[in-house]
Amino acid sequence: MKRFVIADIHGRIEALKEVLKASKFSYSDDILISLGDECDGGYNTKEVIDELLKIKHLVLCASNHNDWFLKHISEGFKDEIWIQQGGANTLRSYGAKVKEADYMTNRSLIDTKDLIIPVTHQDYLNRAVDYHIEDKMLFCHGGFLPDKGVENTPREILLWDRDLIRYAKNGNIIKGYDKVFIGHTTTQMIEDTTKPVRYGNLYMLDTGAGNDGKLTIWNIDTEKYWQSREQKSLFK
């Protein structure tokens, strides 16, 4: 049984299939830890979750974009910030019609008459854990407060944090763990690269698949990784 981690798929079904195939991932035997944000960005969120549901051993970490989608499912949430940052494509993948506004201050037109979100997909999103710990390795979407510990970090910070990157970049080792894996902040923002970035024992695996970067899958034991082809930006 091999163990892999992946981050921020953002609706890129072809990229997901590409890296699973390249890594020789076994849907029945291997473990995949997803750092979240399967949705919002590419056109195929539904297909991405369909594919991940085929994996027998999968751990899902909670994430900001997945939470936005869950909020839509439970409350009808459709704030313009979500729609403009990939939510429109997520809704389209489940059958909705969306005409995006030209500006964030305007309102997009959303017709959910034909929107169908399978219960299995809702269950998938709801199974997410705030963080996952395995063999002195920590997995979470955004980051946490190293002075308080992950267990005492507010959930919003676990999903949205970027300060942990600055902490590690300044030469600080994150105590209590051999390795810490995060997504959320693209490596393009950190080092202008589409490759994974490591500072000390912090590993950053969001390599920009949601925009014009690549999707990365990482073997957490061998530290070998595989990447998809560069993605076409949807925001230019």
N, C-alpha and C positions, 0 to 999 in steps of 0.2 A: 504494500500500500504506500503510494507516494502522496506527499502533501504539497498543495499549491495554494497561492493566494493571488487574487486578481482585484483590481480597483476600477471603479468609474467606467463601466461599459457604455453607459449613456446611449442605449438604443442601437448600438452598432453590431447587428447580428452577424454580418459577414466577418468582421474582425474577431468576434467571439469564436466563431467556428474555426477561423484560421489559426488562432493561438491554441485552442484545445487540440486541434489536429497536429500542429507542429510539436507540441509538448508530449504527444502520445498519451494524453489524459484518458484514463479509464473511467467511464461514466458509472460503472458498477463497483469498482474497487478503490479508486483514489479519492482523496479528500480535497474539496475546494472551499476555501474561505473567501467569501466576497466581502470587500470593504464597503459595498453599497453603491448607490447611484447607478442602478441598472437602467433607470428611466431618464427621460428628458435629454434631448440633444438630437441623436439620430432618429430615423423614421420608424424604427422597428422595436420599440420597447416590448410590445406584446410578444413578438417572436423571440426576443432575448429571454424573457421569463419562461416562455414555453420550453426553450432549450435548457435552461438551468433546472427546470422541474424534472428533467430526465436524469439528473445527477443524484445518485443514491445518498452520498455523504457530502452534504453542503451546509456550511455555516454562513449565515447572513448577518452582517453588522448594519445597524441603523444608520441612516444618512440623511442629509438635508433635502435632497431632491426626492428621494423615496418618501420622506415625511410629507413633503408638499403634495405628492400624489395621493397618499393616504388621507390627507386632510381634504382633498377634493372628493374622494370616495365617501368619506364620512359626513362632510359638512357642505359639500358643493363649492369648496374653496376654488376660486379662479382669479386670484389677485394678478394684476398685470405683470408683476415681477416674475411670477412663476411661468405665465404664458409666454413671456418674451425670452425666458431663459430655458427654453426647451419643452415646457409643458404643453405647448400647442402640438408638437409632434407626438408627444405621448398620447394625448387625447385622440389625435388622428389615427394612431395605430390601433385604437380600440373602436373606431368607427365614427367618431365625432367629426363635425365640420367646423373648422376654425379659420376665420379671416383675421390675421393679426393686425393690430393697430400700428400706425407708422411711428408713433411716439409712446413712451412709457406713460405719459400723462393722459393718453386717450384710452379707450376701452376696446379690446378686441371683441369680435362677434363670434359667439360660441353656440353651436347647435348640437345638443347632446341627445337628440331624438333617437339616433341610431347607435349611441354609445353602449357597448356591452363589455363589461369587465368581469371575466370569469371568477367565480368564487375561489377557485384554486389559486388565482393570481393574488386575490386579496389575502388569502391565507398565507401565501408565500411572503408578502410584504409585512404582514403582521407577526410573522415568526421572528423578525429581526431582534437581535440582542444589542444592547447598547455598546458592549465591547466583548471580546473573546480572549481568554487566556489559555495557552496551551504550552506546556513544557518551557516555562519561563519566557514565553514569547507573548507579546500583547498585540492585539489587532483591534483597531477602531478607525472610524472614518476620518474624523478631523484631527483630534488630538485630545490632550487632557492637561490638568494642572499638576505638574510634577511635585509641587510642594504640598499638595493635598492628597495626591494619589488618585488613581482612576476611579476607585470606588466612591470617592467623595467629590467627584467632579460633576457639576450640573450637566444634565443631558444635552442642553443646547450647546454647551462648549464641546462635548464629545462629537457633535455633528458639524460644528462650524469653526472650530479653533484653527488658527494658523500660527499662534504664538509658540507652540512646541517646536516648530521648525526653526524659528529664530533662536530659541534656547539651545537646541542641538548644534546649530550652525556656529554659535559662539563658543563651541568646544565643550559643552556640558554633556556628560554621559547620563542617560536616563536610568536612574537607579531602580533596582528590583527586577530588571528584565535583561535577558541576553539580547533580544531583538524586539523592536517596536515597529510595526507596519501601519502606515496610514495612507489614505488617499486624499480626496477633496481638493488639495492645492496642486495644480499641475506643475510638473518639473520644468515646463516652459517658463512659468512665472518665477521659479526659483533660480534656475541656472541656464535658461534659454536652451534647453535640450529636451528631446523626446525619449531619452533613456532614463531609467530609474536613477534616483539620486540617494546617496547615503551620507549622513553626517553622524559619525560615531556609531551608535547602535540604533539610530533611527533610519528607517527605510521608507522612501517616498515613491509610491507606485502609480500615481495618477500621471500618466505620460501623455495626456491630452487627447484621448480618443473622442471626447465629447466635442472637440472643435477640429483642429487641423493637425493633431498629433497622432500617436499610435496607441494601441492597446497592448498591455503587458501582462503576461502570466509568469509567476515566479515560483520556482521550487524552493520551499522554505528550508529544506535540509541541505541541498547541494548548492544553493544560491545561483543556479543556472536559470536564465530567463529566455522567453521567446516573445517576439513582438509581431503585431500585424503590420500590414502596409500602412503608409501614411493616409490619414483620413481627409476627406474633402470638407472644408469648413462650411457650415451652414449659416454662419453669422457674418459673412462679408458681402 
